[in-house]
Amino acid sequence: MKKINVGSKNIQKIDAVKEVLNEYPDFKNCIVTGIDVKSGISEQPKSMDETIKGAINRAKGSFLNCDYSFGIESGLMKVPETKSGYMDFTACAIYDGKTICLGLSPALEMPIKATKMIFDEGLDINQAFFKLGLTKNQKLGSSEGALGLLTKGRVNRLNYTKQAIYMAMVHLENPGLY
């Protein structure tokens, strides 16, 4: 039975890894454990590079007595032609002790006022949404996430995170190609 560590105690990230891995025969019934690991980046990543670095840091930092470790990090990246100039996405890094496999989720643009608060006031997305009165939940990222609110529940944090994990799993399913 494989042992998997997730570099976070966020239940959305842990559950996303569990649900995705349960779909793969080589990972069925694996043991998934969340470990509190520092990302080594800012609380609210503001670039693709920083977000990916955070995911890799979480994966490497949680590689302790396991077969694979997963690092998951959400952040903003510059995207031309958007109203705010940025979109939010999630990066997944899978580490086996030697190599990193990366995957990214789809991306969505956060409200202009929230993005402005992130850059001007140093808030994270949860704080910005709370301050704007869009939610009363100060731990939005540990529940449905900002996109859960914006999509009226059609896509939640768990679904969104799973997409990044599926994309990183492509490497493990097709080792001869990478």
Secondary structure, 3 states (H helix, E strand, C coil): CCEEEECCCCHHHHHHHHHHHCCCHHHCCCEEEECCCCCCCCCCCCCHHHHHHHHHHHHHHCCCCCCEEEEEEEEEEECCCCCCCEEEEEEEEEECCCCEEEEECCCECCCHHHHHHHHHHCCCHHHHHHHCCCCCCCCHHHCCHHHHHHCCCCCCHHHHHHHHHHHHHHHHHCHHHC
